[in-house]
């Protein structure tokens, strides 16, 4: 993985982590601290400059990069609407017949990142998200864990399982869903 890809992932995760700590008016909280909002928006500018034509050459990286735009405290900025739409179109363009959203390899991680981006955009009930959720559920092993892909069944690990649980919950799958409850036991 290139240094640029690693940097993009780190910036995107840092921004998403900030949204967990920042009260948002759309979530019933007060407005974010102006300095924190300024720093967050600077991170968005960095990501925007790195994304050529609304993509980051990979559906997983693109999904990770667009999620902070969609989860921004205070909502999506008007100037970012088309960029975010282009990113989501790029991601959805990789959806396979089996429901997974990936280019090659890392089917679980990439599909889960796509589910989180599409869910942050408000598309929890979209056909793309429903198909992607169904695909992730097929990756569950007898142990309850979730693996990398349908090409390597039986190889579950905590990282894949955690990412799957997070994406399923983002898509509105309840905690008592069989897949989620078995994954939590894993």
VMD Tcl script that builds the backbone (N, CA, C; Angstrom):
set m [mol new atoms 558]
animate dup $m
set s [atomselect $m all]
$s set {name element resname resid chain x y z} {
  {N N UNK 1 A 0.854 -1.172 0.000}
  {CA C UNK 1 A 0.000 0.000 0.000}
  {C C UNK 1 A 0.902 1.238 0.000}
  {N N UNK 2 A 0.558 2.206 -0.808}
  {CA C UNK 2 A 1.394 3.394 -0.946}
  {C C UNK 2 A 1.282 4.315 0.267}
  {N N UNK 3 A 2.253 5.195 0.401}
  {CA C UNK 3 A 2.230 6.173 1.498}
  {C C UNK 3 A 1.008 7.083 1.384}
  {N N UNK 4 A 0.648 7.440 0.151}
  {CA C UNK 4 A -0.519 8.295 -0.060}
  {C C UNK 4 A -1.772 7.605 0.430}
  {N N UNK 5 A -1.932 6.328 0.103}
  {CA C UNK 5 A -3.112 5.582 0.540}
  {C C UNK 5 A -3.157 5.507 2.062}
  {N N UNK 6 A -2.032 5.252 2.679}
  {CA C UNK 6 A -1.986 5.178 4.143}
  {C C UNK 6 A -2.335 6.528 4.752}
  {N N UNK 7 A -1.822 7.599 4.203}
  {CA C UNK 7 A -2.139 8.943 4.694}
  {C C UNK 7 A -3.625 9.230 4.562}
  {N N UNK 8 A -4.205 8.894 3.421}
  {CA C UNK 8 A -5.643 9.110 3.217}
  {C C UNK 8 A -6.466 8.340 4.237}
  {N N UNK 9 A -6.095 7.101 4.471}
  {CA C UNK 9 A -6.820 6.283 5.444}
  {C C UNK 9 A -6.719 6.901 6.829}
  {N N UNK 10 A -5.544 7.322 7.223}
  {CA C UNK 10 A -5.359 7.912 8.554}
  {C C UNK 10 A -6.151 9.207 8.721}
  {N N UNK 11 A -6.132 10.065 7.715}
  {CA C UNK 11 A -6.895 11.316 7.790}
  {C C UNK 11 A -8.387 11.017 7.862}
  {N N UNK 12 A -8.853 10.112 7.042}
  {CA C UNK 12 A -10.282 9.768 7.041}
  {C C UNK 12 A -10.706 9.198 8.385}
  {N N UNK 13 A -9.926 8.269 8.936}
  {CA C UNK 13 A -10.273 7.705 10.234}
  {C C UNK 13 A -10.219 8.750 11.341}
  {N N UNK 14 A -9.250 9.639 11.288}
  {CA C UNK 14 A -9.162 10.704 12.292}
  {C C UNK 14 A -10.392 11.603 12.241}
  {N N UNK 15 A -10.841 11.934 11.053}
  {CA C UNK 15 A -12.024 12.786 10.926}
  {C C UNK 15 A -13.282 12.076 11.402}
  {N N UNK 16 A -13.424 10.805 11.062}
  {CA C UNK 16 A -14.587 10.054 11.524}
  {C C UNK 16 A -14.550 9.932 13.045}
  {N N UNK 17 A -13.367 9.719 13.614}
  {CA C UNK 17 A -13.248 9.643 15.073}
  {C C UNK 17 A -13.658 10.955 15.721}
  {N N UNK 18 A -13.335 12.067 15.074}
  {CA C UNK 18 A -13.729 13.379 15.603}
  {C C UNK 18 A -15.243 13.521 15.672}
  {N N UNK 19 A -15.965 12.945 14.722}
  {CA C UNK 19 A -17.426 13.103 14.722}
  {C C UNK 19 A -18.039 12.420 15.927}
  {N N UNK 20 A -17.373 11.399 16.469}
  {CA C UNK 20 A -17.891 10.734 17.658}
  {C C UNK 20 A -17.771 11.635 18.879}
  {N N UNK 21 A -16.825 12.560 18.857}
  {CA C UNK 21 A -16.570 13.432 19.995}
  {C C UNK 21 A -17.211 14.807 19.882}
  {N N UNK 22 A -17.636 15.181 18.684}
  {CA C UNK 22 A -18.136 16.528 18.446}
  {C C UNK 22 A -19.654 16.527 18.427}
  {N N UNK 23 A -20.282 17.338 19.309}
  {CA C UNK 23 A -21.737 17.422 19.242}
  {C C UNK 23 A -22.155 18.004 17.896}
  {N N UNK 24 A -23.222 17.488 17.356}
  {CA C UNK 24 A -23.686 17.947 16.062}
  {C C UNK 24 A -25.110 18.465 16.167}
  {N N UNK 25 A -25.386 19.642 15.578}
  {CA C UNK 25 A -26.749 20.151 15.609}
  {C C UNK 25 A -27.752 19.176 15.010}
  {N N UNK 26 A -27.347 18.425 13.986}
  {CA C UNK 26 A -28.302 17.499 13.383}
  {C C UNK 26 A -28.548 16.281 14.268}
  {N N UNK 27 A -27.710 16.066 15.279}
  {CA C UNK 27 A -27.917 14.975 16.224}
  {C C UNK 27 A -28.493 15.507 17.540}
  {N N UNK 28 A -28.968 16.727 17.529}
  {CA C UNK 28 A -29.566 17.302 18.714}
  {C C UNK 28 A -28.575 17.976 19.652}
  {N N UNK 29 A -27.331 18.053 19.283}
  {CA C UNK 29 A -26.320 18.692 20.110}
  {C C UNK 29 A -26.117 20.133 19.705}
  {N N UNK 30 A -25.247 20.809 20.438}
  {CA C UNK 30 A -24.940 22.188 20.061}
  {C C UNK 30 A -23.866 22.191 18.968}
  {N N UNK 31 A -23.628 23.329 18.416}
  {CA C UNK 31 A -22.643 23.452 17.339}
  {C C UNK 31 A -21.252 23.085 17.840}
  {N N UNK 32 A -20.430 22.583 16.930}
  {CA C UNK 32 A -19.069 22.203 17.271}
  {C C UNK 32 A -18.242 23.434 17.624}
  {N N UNK 33 A -17.202 23.215 18.425}
  {CA C UNK 33 A -16.252 24.260 18.755}
  {C C UNK 33 A -15.679 24.796 17.446}
  {N N UNK 34 A -15.636 26.122 17.266}
  {CA C UNK 34 A -15.167 26.677 15.985}
  {C C UNK 34 A -13.759 26.234 15.590}
  {N N UNK 35 A -12.865 26.100 16.545}
  {CA C UNK 35 A -11.492 25.675 16.224}
  {C C UNK 35 A -11.468 24.215 15.768}
  {N N UNK 36 A -12.261 23.385 16.432}
  {CA C UNK 36 A -12.328 21.985 16.036}
  {C C UNK 36 A -12.978 21.861 14.659}
  {N N UNK 37 A -14.019 22.650 14.408}
  {CA C UNK 37 A -14.673 22.630 13.103}
  {C C UNK 37 A -13.707 23.067 12.001}
  {N N UNK 38 A -12.899 24.079 12.318}
  {CA C UNK 38 A -11.908 24.573 11.351}
  {C C UNK 38 A -10.889 23.475 11.024}
  {N N UNK 39 A -10.426 22.753 12.042}
  {CA C UNK 39 A -9.464 21.674 11.827}
  {C C UNK 39 A -10.099 20.534 11.030}
  {N N UNK 40 A -11.330 20.212 11.360}
  {CA C UNK 40 A -12.048 19.156 10.640}
  {C C UNK 40 A -12.177 19.521 9.162}
  {N N UNK 41 A -12.596 20.754 8.911}
  {CA C UNK 41 A -12.764 21.204 7.521}
  {C C UNK 41 A -11.440 21.241 6.766}
  {N N UNK 42 A -10.343 21.521 7.474}
  {CA C UNK 42 A -9.025 21.481 6.827}
  {C C UNK 42 A -8.700 20.042 6.408}
  {N N UNK 43 A -9.082 19.077 7.240}
  {CA C UNK 43 A -8.897 17.674 6.875}
  {C C UNK 43 A -9.710 17.307 5.645}
  {N N UNK 44 A -10.930 17.848 5.571}
  {CA C UNK 44 A -11.760 17.598 4.392}
  {C C UNK 44 A -11.121 18.184 3.136}
  {N N UNK 45 A -10.535 19.361 3.266}
  {CA C UNK 45 A -9.862 19.979 2.112}
  {C C UNK 45 A -8.700 19.113 1.636}
  {N N UNK 46 A -7.963 18.541 2.586}
  {CA C UNK 46 A -6.864 17.648 2.234}
  {C C UNK 46 A -7.391 16.452 1.437}
  {N N UNK 47 A -8.466 15.840 1.945}
  {CA C UNK 47 A -9.038 14.683 1.260}
  {C C UNK 47 A -9.583 15.057 -0.121}
  {N N UNK 48 A -10.247 16.194 -0.176}
  {CA C UNK 48 A -10.842 16.652 -1.441}
  {C C UNK 48 A -9.744 16.854 -2.501}
  {N N UNK 49 A -8.624 17.436 -2.102}
  {CA C UNK 49 A -7.522 17.671 -3.039}
  {C C UNK 49 A -6.909 16.354 -3.522}
  {N N UNK 50 A -6.957 15.342 -2.691}
  {CA C UNK 50 A -6.365 14.050 -3.047}
  {C C UNK 50 A -7.275 13.219 -3.950}
  {N N UNK 51 A -8.562 13.482 -3.909}
  {CA C UNK 51 A -9.523 12.696 -4.686}
  {C C UNK 51 A -9.759 13.287 -6.062}
  {N N UNK 52 A -9.189 12.672 -7.048}
  {CA C UNK 52 A -9.344 13.154 -8.422}
  {C C UNK 52 A -10.716 12.746 -8.951}
  {N N UNK 53 A -11.493 13.697 -9.384}
  {CA C UNK 53 A -12.802 13.433 -9.990}
  {C C UNK 53 A -13.711 12.580 -9.110}
  {N N UNK 54 A -13.595 12.735 -7.794}
  {CA C UNK 54 A -14.479 12.002 -6.899}
  {C C UNK 54 A -14.126 10.544 -6.711}
  {N N UNK 55 A -12.847 10.208 -6.868}
  {CA C UNK 55 A -12.448 8.840 -6.539}
  {C C UNK 55 A -10.984 8.817 -6.128}
  {N N UNK 56 A -10.647 7.749 -5.446}
  {CA C UNK 56 A -9.298 7.563 -4.931}
  {C C UNK 56 A -8.696 6.280 -5.500}
  {N N UNK 57 A -9.052 5.948 -6.739}
  {CA C UNK 57 A -8.593 4.787 -7.492}
  {C C UNK 57 A -8.992 3.433 -6.904}
  {N N UNK 58 A -9.736 3.409 -5.824}
  {CA C UNK 58 A -10.148 2.165 -5.199}
  {C C UNK 58 A -11.479 2.407 -4.485}
  {N N UNK 59 A -12.441 1.503 -4.595}
  {CA C UNK 59 A -13.724 1.751 -3.944}
  {C C UNK 59 A -13.639 1.802 -2.423}
  {N N UNK 60 A -12.740 1.026 -1.832}
  {CA C UNK 60 A -12.589 1.049 -0.376}
  {C C UNK 60 A -12.006 2.361 0.116}
  {N N UNK 61 A -10.920 2.794 -0.528}
  {CA C UNK 61 A -10.316 4.077 -0.153}
  {C C UNK 61 A -11.289 5.232 -0.397}
  {N N UNK 62 A -12.022 5.159 -1.490}
  {CA C UNK 62 A -12.986 6.223 -1.803}
  {C C UNK 62 A -14.091 6.252 -0.755}
  {N N UNK 63 A -14.589 5.084 -0.350}
  {CA C UNK 63 A -15.631 5.031 0.686}
  {C C UNK 63 A -15.110 5.585 2.008}
  {N N UNK 64 A -13.895 5.198 2.376}
  {CA C UNK 64 A -13.309 5.719 3.621}
  {C C UNK 64 A -13.136 7.239 3.558}
  {N N UNK 65 A -12.711 7.732 2.398}
  {CA C UNK 65 A -12.442 9.169 2.260}
  {C C UNK 65 A -13.717 10.003 2.227}
  {N N UNK 66 A -14.806 9.489 1.668}
  {CA C UNK 66 A -16.026 10.293 1.557}
  {C C UNK 66 A -16.843 10.294 2.858}
  {N N UNK 67 A -16.688 9.282 3.683}
  {CA C UNK 67 A -17.488 9.196 4.912}
  {C C UNK 67 A -17.344 10.423 5.807}
  {N N UNK 68 A -16.147 10.973 6.012}
  {CA C UNK 68 A -16.056 12.184 6.847}
  {C C UNK 68 A -16.818 13.382 6.264}
  {N N UNK 69 A -16.924 13.472 4.958}
  {CA C UNK 69 A -17.703 14.560 4.347}
  {C C UNK 69 A -19.169 14.412 4.736}
  {N N UNK 70 A -19.654 13.171 4.679}
  {CA C UNK 70 A -21.060 12.879 4.933}
  {C C UNK 70 A -21.399 12.918 6.422}
  {N N UNK 71 A -20.382 12.709 7.269}
  {CA C UNK 71 A -20.579 12.694 8.720}
  {C C UNK 71 A -20.163 14.004 9.379}
  {N N UNK 72 A -19.870 14.994 8.591}
  {CA C UNK 72 A -19.357 16.272 9.097}
  {C C UNK 72 A -20.306 16.890 10.111}
  {N N UNK 73 A -19.785 17.283 11.280}
  {CA C UNK 73 A -20.615 18.030 12.225}
  {C C UNK 73 A -21.149 19.294 11.547}
  {N N UNK 74 A -22.426 19.507 11.631}
  {CA C UNK 74 A -23.022 20.644 10.951}
  {C C UNK 74 A -23.549 20.277 9.572}
  {N N UNK 75 A -23.265 19.055 9.128}
  {CA C UNK 75 A -23.787 18.582 7.858}
  {C C UNK 75 A -22.831 18.775 6.688}
  {N N UNK 76 A -23.193 18.183 5.595}
  {CA C UNK 76 A -22.412 18.257 4.368}
  {C C UNK 76 A -22.406 19.683 3.838}
  {N N UNK 77 A -21.211 20.188 3.538}
  {CA C UNK 77 A -21.113 21.535 2.986}
  {C C UNK 77 A -21.624 21.537 1.548}
  {N N UNK 78 A -22.255 22.624 1.171}
  {CA C UNK 78 A -22.799 22.750 -0.188}
  {C C UNK 78 A -21.708 22.518 -1.231}
  {N N UNK 79 A -20.520 23.049 -0.990}
  {CA C UNK 79 A -19.441 22.922 -1.971}
  {C C UNK 79 A -18.927 21.490 -2.110}
  {N N UNK 80 A -19.310 20.609 -1.181}
  {CA C UNK 80 A -18.857 19.219 -1.225}
  {C C UNK 80 A -19.910 18.259 -1.770}
  {N N UNK 81 A -21.108 18.748 -2.042}
  {CA C UNK 81 A -22.208 17.860 -2.463}
  {C C UNK 81 A -21.879 17.070 -3.731}
  {N N UNK 82 A -21.407 17.742 -4.758}
  {CA C UNK 82 A -21.118 17.040 -6.008}
  {C C UNK 82 A -19.949 16.083 -5.847}
  {N N UNK 83 A -18.921 16.510 -5.116}
  {CA C UNK 83 A -17.770 15.647 -4.854}
  {C C UNK 83 A -18.219 14.371 -4.148}
  {N N UNK 84 A -19.035 14.516 -3.111}
  {CA C UNK 84 A -19.523 13.355 -2.364}
  {C C UNK 84 A -20.370 12.455 -3.263}
  {N N UNK 85 A -21.230 13.053 -4.071}
  {CA C UNK 85 A -22.067 12.271 -4.995}
  {C C UNK 85 A -21.200 11.505 -5.990}
  {N N UNK 86 A -20.155 12.157 -6.515}
  {CA C UNK 86 A -19.246 11.494 -7.453}
  {C C UNK 86 A -18.525 10.326 -6.774}
  {N N UNK 87 A -18.089 10.533 -5.530}
  {CA C UNK 87 A -17.417 9.462 -4.786}
  {C C UNK 87 A -18.360 8.273 -4.600}
  {N N UNK 88 A -19.598 8.543 -4.189}
  {CA C UNK 88 A -20.552 7.458 -3.958}
  {C C UNK 88 A -20.889 6.727 -5.251}
  {N N UNK 89 A -21.012 7.471 -6.346}
  {CA C UNK 89 A -21.259 6.835 -7.648}
  {C C UNK 89 A -20.096 5.918 -8.020}
  {N N UNK 90 A -18.884 6.384 -7.782}
  {CA C UNK 90 A -17.692 5.578 -8.063}
  {C C UNK 90 A -17.728 4.281 -7.253}
  {N N UNK 91 A -18.034 4.388 -5.959}
  {CA C UNK 91 A -18.075 3.224 -5.076}
  {C C UNK 91 A -19.141 2.234 -5.540}
  {N N UNK 92 A -20.348 2.713 -5.758}
  {CA C UNK 92 A -21.462 1.842 -6.144}
  {C C UNK 92 A -21.196 1.171 -7.492}
  {N N UNK 93 A -20.414 1.808 -8.324}
  {CA C UNK 93 A -20.073 1.226 -9.615}
  {C C UNK 93 A -19.316 -0.086 -9.511}
  {N N UNK 94 A -18.791 -0.411 -8.343}
  {CA C UNK 94 A -18.057 -1.657 -8.134}
  {C C UNK 94 A -18.924 -2.771 -7.548}
  {N N UNK 95 A -20.219 -2.512 -7.360}
  {CA C UNK 95 A -21.060 -3.544 -6.759}
  {C C UNK 95 A -21.184 -4.744 -7.694}
  {N N UNK 96 A -20.944 -5.902 -7.125}
  {CA C UNK 96 A -20.996 -7.163 -7.869}
  {C C UNK 96 A -22.401 -7.762 -7.795}
  {N N UNK 97 A -22.636 -8.764 -8.619}
  {CA C UNK 97 A -23.931 -9.453 -8.595}
  {C C UNK 97 A -24.208 -10.076 -7.235}
  {N N UNK 98 A -23.153 -10.486 -6.524}
  {CA C UNK 98 A -23.330 -11.109 -5.213}
  {C C UNK 98 A -23.620 -10.083 -4.113}
  {N N UNK 99 A -23.637 -8.803 -4.458}
  {CA C UNK 99 A -23.931 -7.736 -3.499}
  {C C UNK 99 A -22.698 -7.056 -2.952}
  {N N UNK 100 A -21.552 -7.725 -3.023}
  {CA C UNK 100 A -20.318 -7.129 -2.525}
  {C C UNK 100 A -19.921 -5.911 -3.344}
  {N N UNK 101 A -19.216 -5.000 -2.698}
  {CA C UNK 101 A -18.724 -3.793 -3.366}
  {C C UNK 101 A -17.208 -3.780 -3.180}
  {N N UNK 102 A -16.492 -4.203 -4.204}
  {CA C UNK 102 A -15.033 -4.289 -4.119}
  {C C UNK 102 A -14.455 -4.420 -5.520}
  {N N UNK 103 A -13.168 -4.123 -5.636}
  {CA C UNK 103 A -12.483 -4.272 -6.924}
  {C C UNK 103 A -11.952 -5.693 -7.028}
  {N N UNK 104 A -11.026 -6.012 -6.159}
  {CA C UNK 104 A -10.484 -7.372 -6.079}
  {C C UNK 104 A -9.888 -7.546 -4.702}
  {N N UNK 105 A -10.121 -8.658 -4.095}
  {CA C UNK 105 A -9.601 -8.900 -2.758}
  {C C UNK 105 A -10.226 -7.991 -1.709}
  {N N UNK 106 A -9.995 -8.304 -0.466}
  {CA C UNK 106 A -10.505 -7.534 0.673}
  {C C UNK 106 A -12.000 -7.213 0.536}
  {N N UNK 107 A -12.751 -8.176 0.069}
  {CA C UNK 107 A -14.174 -7.965 -0.208}
  {C C UNK 107 A -14.934 -7.495 1.029}
  {N N UNK 108 A -14.628 -8.073 2.192}
  {CA C UNK 108 A -15.340 -7.668 3.401}
  {C C UNK 108 A -15.013 -6.229 3.777}
  {N N UNK 109 A -13.735 -5.914 3.885}
  {CA C UNK 109 A -13.347 -4.552 4.287}
  {C C UNK 109 A -13.929 -3.499 3.345}
  {N N UNK 110 A -13.778 -3.729 2.055}
  {CA C UNK 110 A -14.224 -2.749 1.071}
  {C C UNK 110 A -15.743 -2.610 1.081}
  {N N UNK 111 A -16.445 -3.736 1.133}
  {CA C UNK 111 A -17.909 -3.678 1.177}
  {C C UNK 111 A -18.380 -2.991 2.452}
  {N N UNK 112 A -17.746 -3.286 3.566}
  {CA C UNK 112 A -18.132 -2.652 4.839}
  {C C UNK 112 A -17.888 -1.144 4.804}
  {N N UNK 113 A -16.766 -0.717 4.243}
  {CA C UNK 113 A -16.500 0.722 4.110}
  {C C UNK 113 A -17.569 1.373 3.234}
  {N N UNK 114 A -17.963 0.678 2.162}
  {CA C UNK 114 A -19.002 1.197 1.276}
  {C C UNK 114 A -20.343 1.296 1.998}
  {N N UNK 115 A -20.680 0.288 2.791}
  {CA C UNK 115 A -21.931 0.320 3.560}
  {C C UNK 115 A -21.936 1.525 4.488}
  {N N UNK 116 A -20.815 1.765 5.167}
  {CA C UNK 116 A -20.759 2.897 6.101}
  {C C UNK 116 A -20.884 4.228 5.374}
  {N N UNK 117 A -20.254 4.359 4.222}
  {CA C UNK 117 A -20.361 5.605 3.453}
  {C C UNK 117 A -21.786 5.817 2.962}
  {N N UNK 118 A -22.369 4.788 2.383}
  {CA C UNK 118 A -23.731 4.908 1.864}
  {C C UNK 118 A -24.741 5.146 2.981}
  {N N UNK 119 A -24.506 4.548 4.140}
  {CA C UNK 119 A -25.403 4.749 5.283}
  {C C UNK 119 A -25.255 6.154 5.847}
  {N N UNK 120 A -24.025 6.671 5.873}
  {CA C UNK 120 A -23.800 8.047 6.348}
  {C C UNK 120 A -24.490 9.039 5.429}
  {N N UNK 121 A -24.605 8.676 4.156}
  {CA C UNK 121 A -25.244 9.537 3.171}
  {C C UNK 121 A -26.760 9.500 3.320}
  {N N UNK 122 A -27.254 8.533 4.072}
  {CA C UNK 122 A -28.690 8.421 4.272}
  {C C UNK 122 A -29.321 7.323 3.452}
  {N N UNK 123 A -28.496 6.478 2.853}
  {CA C UNK 123 A -29.009 5.434 1.977}
  {C C UNK 123 A -29.193 4.082 2.641}
  {N N UNK 124 A -29.493 4.068 3.953}
  {CA C UNK 124 A -29.639 2.791 4.656}
  {C C UNK 124 A -30.653 1.867 3.996}
  {N N UNK 125 A -31.695 2.441 3.422}
  {CA C UNK 125 A -32.754 1.633 2.824}
  {C C UNK 125 A -32.572 1.424 1.324}
  {N N UNK 126 A -31.428 1.833 0.791}
  {CA C UNK 126 A -31.221 1.698 -0.652}
  {C C UNK 126 A -30.984 0.243 -1.027}
  {N N UNK 127 A -31.267 -0.071 -2.266}
  {CA C UNK 127 A -31.062 -1.423 -2.776}
  {C C UNK 127 A -29.582 -1.803 -2.696}
  {N N UNK 128 A -28.693 -0.842 -2.968}
  {CA C UNK 128 A -27.249 -1.126 -2.912}
  {C C UNK 128 A -26.824 -1.540 -1.510}
  {N N UNK 129 A -27.326 -0.828 -0.495}
  {CA C UNK 129 A -26.961 -1.163 0.881}
  {C C UNK 129 A -27.561 -2.509 1.273}
  {N N UNK 130 A -28.800 -2.747 0.919}
  {CA C UNK 130 A -29.434 -4.030 1.256}
  {C C UNK 130 A -28.663 -5.197 0.648}
  {N N UNK 131 A -28.255 -5.074 -0.609}
  {CA C UNK 131 A -27.490 -6.137 -1.262}
  {C C UNK 131 A -26.112 -6.301 -0.606}
  {N N UNK 132 A -25.476 -5.188 -0.245}
  {CA C UNK 132 A -24.155 -5.250 0.390}
  {C C UNK 132 A -24.251 -5.888 1.781}
  {N N UNK 133 A -25.288 -5.531 2.533}
  {CA C UNK 133 A -25.496 -6.131 3.856}
  {C C UNK 133 A -25.697 -7.642 3.712}
  {N N UNK 134 A -26.504 -8.048 2.755}
  {CA C UNK 134 A -26.730 -9.479 2.526}
  {C C UNK 134 A -25.414 -10.187 2.189}
  {N N UNK 135 A -24.562 -9.537 1.390}
  {CA C UNK 135 A -23.267 -10.119 1.046}
  {C C UNK 135 A -22.404 -10.296 2.290}
  {N N UNK 136 A -22.301 -9.263 3.124}
  {CA C UNK 136 A -21.473 -9.356 4.331}
  {C C UNK 136 A -21.960 -10.495 5.220}
  {N N UNK 137 A -23.253 -10.658 5.311}
  {CA C UNK 137 A -23.797 -11.748 6.134}
  {C C UNK 137 A -23.375 -13.119 5.616}
  {N N UNK 138 A -23.164 -13.247 4.303}
  {CA C UNK 138 A -22.736 -14.540 3.750}
  {C C UNK 138 A -21.302 -14.879 4.127}
  {N N UNK 139 A -20.552 -13.916 4.592}
  {CA C UNK 139 A -19.147 -14.143 4.942}
  {C C UNK 139 A -18.979 -14.703 6.353}
  {N N UNK 140 A -20.088 -14.818 7.084}
  {CA C UNK 140 A -20.003 -15.323 8.455}
  {C C UNK 140 A -19.678 -16.815 8.447}
  {N N UNK 141 A -18.752 -17.195 9.300}
  {CA C UNK 141 A -18.339 -18.592 9.392}
  {C C UNK 141 A -19.129 -19.294 10.492}
  {N N UNK 142 A -18.941 -20.602 10.606}
  {CA C UNK 142 A -19.622 -21.379 11.647}
  {C C UNK 142 A -19.247 -20.893 13.037}
  {N N UNK 143 A -18.068 -20.324 13.177}
  {CA C UNK 143 A -17.610 -19.819 14.477}
  {C C UNK 143 A -18.326 -18.536 14.879}
  {N N UNK 144 A -19.020 -17.913 13.926}
  {CA C UNK 144 A -19.690 -16.634 14.193}
  {C C UNK 144 A -18.890 -15.454 13.692}
  {N N UNK 145 A -17.610 -15.668 13.441}
  {CA C UNK 145 A -16.767 -14.585 12.946}
  {C C UNK 145 A -16.984 -14.358 11.452}
  {N N UNK 146 A -16.381 -13.301 10.959}
  {CA C UNK 146 A -16.522 -12.941 9.551}
  {C C UNK 146 A -15.126 -12.818 8.955}
  {N N UNK 147 A -14.986 -13.343 7.731}
  {CA C UNK 147 A -13.683 -13.375 7.085}
  {C C UNK 147 A -13.532 -12.353 5.982}
  {N N UNK 148 A -12.411 -12.471 5.270}
  {CA C UNK 148 A -12.060 -11.522 4.225}
  {C C UNK 148 A -12.998 -11.540 3.031}
  {N N UNK 149 A -13.370 -12.741 2.574}
  {CA C UNK 149 A -14.164 -12.802 1.348}
  {C C UNK 149 A -14.848 -14.143 1.203}
  {N N UNK 150 A -15.726 -14.215 0.235}
  {CA C UNK 150 A -16.408 -15.466 -0.073}
  {C C UNK 150 A -15.467 -16.448 -0.767}
  {N N UNK 151 A -14.305 -15.979 -1.201}
  {CA C UNK 151 A -13.324 -16.837 -1.870}
  {C C UNK 151 A -12.481 -17.629 -0.868}
  {N N UNK 152 A -12.521 -17.236 0.409}
  {CA C UNK 152 A -11.715 -17.868 1.445}
  {C C UNK 152 A -12.580 -18.129 2.681}
  {N N UNK 153 A -13.626 -18.955 2.560}
  {CA C UNK 153 A -14.523 -19.184 3.685}
  {C C UNK 153 A -13.818 -19.900 4.835}
  {N N UNK 154 A -14.285 -19.643 6.020}
  {CA C UNK 154 A -13.728 -20.315 7.191}
  {C C UNK 154 A -12.576 -19.591 7.846}
  {N N UNK 155 A -12.113 -18.497 7.271}
  {CA C UNK 155 A -10.971 -17.763 7.822}
  {C C UNK 155 A -11.450 -16.452 8.446}
  {N N UNK 156 A -12.103 -16.534 9.584}
  {CA C UNK 156 A -12.594 -15.332 10.268}
  {C C UNK 156 A -11.519 -14.790 11.204}
  {N N UNK 157 A -11.554 -13.484 11.433}
  {CA C UNK 157 A -10.673 -12.866 12.415}
  {C C UNK 157 A -11.399 -11.693 13.065}
  {N N UNK 158 A -10.819 -11.181 14.136}
  {CA C UNK 158 A -11.479 -10.102 14.888}
  {C C UNK 158 A -11.572 -8.800 14.101}
  {N N UNK 159 A -10.566 -8.486 13.313}
  {CA C UNK 159 A -10.581 -7.237 12.556}
  {C C UNK 159 A -11.731 -7.226 11.543}
  {N N UNK 160 A -11.829 -8.283 10.741}
  {CA C UNK 160 A -12.914 -8.378 9.770}
  {C C UNK 160 A -14.271 -8.399 10.459}
  {N N UNK 161 A -14.356 -9.130 11.551}
  {CA C UNK 161 A -15.621 -9.247 12.271}
  {C C UNK 161 A -16.041 -7.906 12.849}
  {N N UNK 162 A -15.120 -7.180 13.450}
  {CA C UNK 162 A -15.438 -5.870 14.024}
  {C C UNK 162 A -15.903 -4.902 12.952}
  {N N UNK 163 A -15.213 -4.891 11.823}
  {CA C UNK 163 A -15.569 -3.976 10.733}
  {C C UNK 163 A -16.950 -4.330 10.179}
  {N N UNK 164 A -17.235 -5.626 10.101}
  {CA C UNK 164 A -18.548 -6.069 9.619}
  {C C UNK 164 A -19.647 -5.641 10.583}
  {N N UNK 165 A -19.429 -5.851 11.880}
  {CA C UNK 165 A -20.438 -5.446 12.875}
  {C C UNK 165 A -20.689 -3.943 12.786}
  {N N UNK 166 A -19.630 -3.167 12.714}
  {CA C UNK 166 A -19.775 -1.711 12.633}
  {C C UNK 166 A -20.587 -1.302 11.406}
  {N N UNK 167 A -20.317 -1.921 10.275}
  {CA C UNK 167 A -21.039 -1.551 9.056}
  {C C UNK 167 A -22.493 -2.007 9.105}
  {N N UNK 168 A -22.735 -3.200 9.627}
  {CA C UNK 168 A -24.114 -3.685 9.732}
  {C C UNK 168 A -24.932 -2.784 10.644}
  {N N UNK 169 A -24.346 -2.371 11.742}
  {CA C UNK 169 A -25.049 -1.473 12.673}
  {C C UNK 169 A -25.276 -0.106 12.026}
  {N N UNK 170 A -24.296 0.389 11.260}
  {CA C UNK 170 A -24.454 1.670 10.557}
  {C C UNK 170 A -25.606 1.598 9.564}
  {N N UNK 171 A -25.819 0.411 8.996}
  {CA C UNK 171 A -26.889 0.214 8.018}
  {C C UNK 171 A -28.246 -0.009 8.680}
  {N N UNK 172 A -28.264 -0.009 10.013}
  {CA C UNK 172 A -29.527 -0.158 10.725}
  {C C UNK 172 A -29.878 -1.587 11.104}
  {N N UNK 173 A -28.934 -2.511 10.931}
  {CA C UNK 173 A -29.189 -3.894 11.334}
  {C C UNK 173 A -29.200 -3.913 12.871}
  {N N UNK 174 A -30.277 -4.450 13.478}
  {CA C UNK 174 A -30.385 -4.422 14.945}
  {C C UNK 174 A -29.384 -5.350 15.641}
  {N N UNK 175 A -29.086 -5.030 16.895}
  {CA C UNK 175 A -28.146 -5.834 17.677}
  {C C UNK 175 A -28.593 -7.276 17.832}
  {N N UNK 176 A -29.910 -7.490 17.845}
  {CA C UNK 176 A -30.406 -8.845 18.040}
  {C C UNK 176 A -30.516 -9.643 16.735}
  {N N UNK 177 A -30.068 -9.075 15.630}
  {CA C UNK 177 A -29.994 -9.806 14.361}
  {C C UNK 177 A -29.061 -10.994 14.563}
  {N N UNK 178 A -29.409 -12.137 13.978}
  {CA C UNK 178 A -28.627 -13.357 14.175}
  {C C UNK 178 A -27.161 -13.189 13.792}
  {N N UNK 179 A -26.890 -12.535 12.675}
  {CA C UNK 179 A -25.503 -12.355 12.239}
  {C C UNK 179 A -24.731 -11.500 13.237}
  {N N UNK 180 A -25.331 -10.403 13.673}
  {CA C UNK 180 A -24.652 -9.504 14.613}
  {C C UNK 180 A -24.443 -10.203 15.957}
  {N N UNK 181 A -25.460 -10.860 16.479}
  {CA C UNK 181 A -25.316 -11.478 17.801}
  {C C UNK 181 A -24.281 -12.604 17.774}
  {N N UNK 182 A -24.235 -13.402 16.689}
  {CA C UNK 182 A -23.228 -14.459 16.587}
  {C C UNK 182 A -21.829 -13.857 16.431}
  {N N UNK 183 A -21.717 -12.768 15.687}
  {CA C UNK 183 A -20.417 -12.113 15.515}
  {C C UNK 183 A -19.929 -11.541 16.845}
  {N N UNK 184 A -20.835 -11.020 17.642}
  {CA C UNK 184 A -20.441 -10.480 18.945}
  {C C UNK 184 A -19.948 -11.589 19.879}
  {N N UNK 185 A -20.494 -12.766 19.773}
  {CA C UNK 185 A -20.037 -13.904 20.571}
  {C C UNK 185 A -18.636 -14.344 20.161}
  {N N UNK 186 A -18.346 -14.208 18.855}
  {CA C UNK 186 A -17.054 -14.589 18.328}
  {C C UNK 186 A -15.961 -13.836 19.035}
}
mol reanalyze $m
mol bondsrecalc $m
mol representation Tube
mol addrep $m
